[in-house]
Amino acid sequence: MALILGMSLAKLLRRRIPPLRHPWVLLLSPFPEVLAAFTPLPPSLAQGLTYILVALGAALNLHLWGMYPLLLGALLNATAILLYGGMPVDPVALDKAGLSAYRDFLLHRKDGLHYLGPAFPLGDWIPLPGRTISPGDLTIALGLFLIPVLGERSNHAPRTRA
């Protein structure tokens, strides 16, 4: 959604949508977690592979200003997952988001990707209608919004004569 909003704003501002280098890397990034849902691939390995693909895709596209907050958000989320073995979900935020029905599911860690527990400051503790998100998710969304709005970094630094 953030990318769509950014692209819409860029079009309104008559800005050129910047090229994405090796988009297939970013398009493949959800694949390990989808694979883990249908195979015995450990969820922690799937998440690790996903974040490696996101980091690689972002590194290949550092010519875009928005990749920097995207990388920061991915680092925040990866840190939470590494520290806790899955993305922690705050039970109070879950209730505020209208997802109380998922408390028992997460309490018993049936998906291996999330668990119910203390989430502040890195986990999913920000309630939205129908979901909880993390500061890393917000930072990733900011990066996605900024990619088309800010476009490419200029490689034309002013030269000085000696």
C-alpha positions in Angstrom: 0.0 0.0 0.0 2.8 2.4 0.9 4.5 1.8 -2.5 1.2 2.4 -4.3 0.7 5.7 -2.4 4.2 6.7 -3.2 3.8 5.9 -6.9 0.6 7.9 -6.9 2.2 10.9 -5.3 5.2 10.7 -7.7 2.8 10.6 -10.7 0.9 13.7 -9.3 4.2 15.5 -8.9 5.1 14.4 -12.4 8.2 12.5 -11.2 9.8 9.7 -13.1 9.4 6.3 -11.4 13.0 5.2 -10.8 14.2 1.9 -12.2 14.6 -1.1 -9.9 17.7 -3.2 -10.5 17.2 -6.9 -10.3 13.6 -6.8 -9.2 13.4 -10.6 -9.2 15.4 -10.7 -6.0 12.8 -8.7 -4.1 9.9 -10.6 -5.8 11.5 -13.9 -4.5 11.8 -12.6 -1.0 8.5 -14.0 0.3 9.1 -17.4 -1.3 11.0 -19.0 1.6 8.2 -18.3 4.1 5.6 -19.6 1.7 7.7 -22.7 1.2 7.9 -23.2 5.0 4.1 -23.2 5.2 3.9 -26.3 3.0 7.2 -28.1 3.8 9.2 -29.1 6.9 11.5 -26.1 6.4 12.1 -24.5 9.8 10.3 -21.1 10.1 13.4 -19.5 11.5 15.4 -20.6 8.4 12.7 -19.4 6.2 12.6 -16.0 7.8 16.4 -15.8 7.7 16.4 -16.5 3.9 13.6 -14.0 3.4 15.6 -11.2 5.1 18.8 -12.2 3.2 16.8 -11.8 -0.1 15.4 -8.4 1.1 18.9 -7.2 2.2 20.4 -8.3 -1.2 17.6 -6.7 -3.2 17.9 -3.5 -1.2 21.7 -3.5 -1.5 21.4 -3.9 -5.3 19.2 -0.8 -5.3 21.0 1.7 -3.0 20.7 4.2 -5.8 17.2 4.7 -4.5 16.8 7.0 -1.4 13.9 4.9 -0.1 16.1 1.8 0.2 17.8 3.2 3.3 14.7 3.3 5.6 13.6 0.0 4.0 16.9 -1.6 5.1 16.7 -0.1 8.5 13.2 -1.5 9.0 14.3 -4.9 7.8 17.2 -4.8 10.3 14.8 -3.8 13.1 12.5 -6.8 12.3 15.4 -9.2 11.8 16.8 -8.2 15.2 13.4 -8.9 16.9 13.2 -12.3 15.2 16.8 -13.2 16.1 16.4 -12.1 19.7 13.1 -13.8 20.3 13.1 -16.7 17.8 10.0 -15.2 16.0 8.3 -11.9 15.9 6.8 -11.1 19.3 3.2 -9.9 19.3 2.0 -7.8 22.3 -1.2 -9.3 23.7 -2.7 -5.8 24.5 -2.1 -4.6 21.0 -3.6 -7.8 19.7 -6.8 -7.1 21.7 -6.9 -3.4 20.6 -6.6 -4.6 16.9 -9.6 -6.8 17.3 -7.6 -10.0 17.1 -8.3 -11.5 20.5 -9.3 -14.8 18.8 -5.6 -15.3 17.9 -4.3 -15.2 21.5 -4.6 -18.9 22.1 -3.1 -19.7 18.7 -0.1 -17.5 19.4 0.2 -18.5 23.0 1.0 -22.1 21.8 3.2 -20.8 18.9 1.5 -23.0 16.3 2.9 -21.0 13.4 6.5 -20.8 14.5 6.8 -17.3 13.1 5.1 -15.2 15.8 4.5 -15.7 19.5 2.5 -14.0 22.2 4.8 -12.1 24.5 6.5 -8.8 25.3 7.0 -7.0 22.1 8.2 -3.5 23.0 10.3 -1.9 21.4 11.0 -4.1 18.4 8.0 -6.5 18.0 4.4 -6.0 16.9 3.0 -3.7 19.5 1.3 -1.0 17.4 -2.4 -1.9 16.9 -4.2 -1.1 13.7 -7.7 -2.4 12.8 -7.2 -6.1 12.0 -3.5 -6.3 12.6 -0.5 -5.4 14.7 2.7 -3.9 13.4 6.2 -3.2 14.5 8.4 0.0 14.2 10.3 -2.0 11.6 7.1 -2.5 9.6 6.5 1.3 9.7 10.1 2.1 8.6 9.8 -0.4 5.7 6.5 1.2 4.7 8.2 4.6 4.8 11.0 3.4 2.6 8.5 1.9 0.1 6.6 5.2 0.0 9.8 7.2 -0.5 11.3 5.1 -3.3 9.1 6.6 -6.1 8.7 10.0 -4.4 12.4 10.7 -3.8 13.8 8.7 -6.7 17.4 8.1 -7.3 20.4 9.5 -5.6 22.5 11.8 -7.7 26.0 10.6 -8.4 27.1 14.0 -9.6 28.9 15.5 -6.6 30.3 19.0 -7.2 33.9 18.8 -8.2 36.5 21.2 -6.9 39.7 22.1 -8.5 43.0 21.7 -6.7 
